Amino acid sequence: QVQLVESGGGLVQPGGSLRLSCAASGFTFRRYGMSWYRQPPGKERELVATISTTGGATYYADSVQGRFTISRDNAKMALYLQMNSLKPEDTAIYYCNAQQFWGQGTQVTVSS
């Protein structure tokens, strides 16, 4: 059974940092490109960042470029998102994605 379990969300002040984690199980993690998506309140889900199977290639949405870093550890079957210089507009539910598989999401709230 495929599982993607996100953790690391929470409340942080503007300018702060958070590190999201996604623990994967039930599929061959190293063969999947992985992504983080987010859904702000009242808005559509949007792609945040993508990483290739080996981690050698990454893509970032313009809105997070230079502030967020996606990474993975294939041995641990884990995906990460380091988020720095957080802004109120980064407030959203963040989801881990492996093609057709989705996690349940973790809430990130950026507010003073």
C-alpha positions, 0 to 999 in steps of 0.5 A, a space after each residue: 500500500 502506497 503511503 506518503 506522510 508529510 510532517 514539519 508544518 506549523 506556524 512561523 513568523 514572516 522571515 522564518 524557516 521550516 523544513 517539511 519532510 515526506 516519508 514514502 512507503 509501498 512503492 519504489 521511491 528511487 524510480 519516481 520523480 517527486 514534487 511538492 504542491 501547495 494549496 493556499 486558502 480558497 485557491 487552486 493547488 499549485 506546483 511548488 518544486 520538483 526533483 528528479 529520481 536521482 536528485 540531479 535536476 530540480 524545478 521551482 515555481 517562480 514564487 519560491 525560487 531562491 527561498 525553497 530547496 527540494 531534496 531527497 534521500 533515496 536510501 531513507 525513502 524521504 523527500 524534503 522541502 527547506 523553506 526559508 524567508 517565508 512570507 504570508 503568501 506561502 500559507 497553504 497546505 503542502 502536499 507530497 506527490 509521486 505522480 498519481 500518489 498524494 500525501 494527506 498534506 501538512 499545514 504551513 501558516 506564516 503570520 505574525 
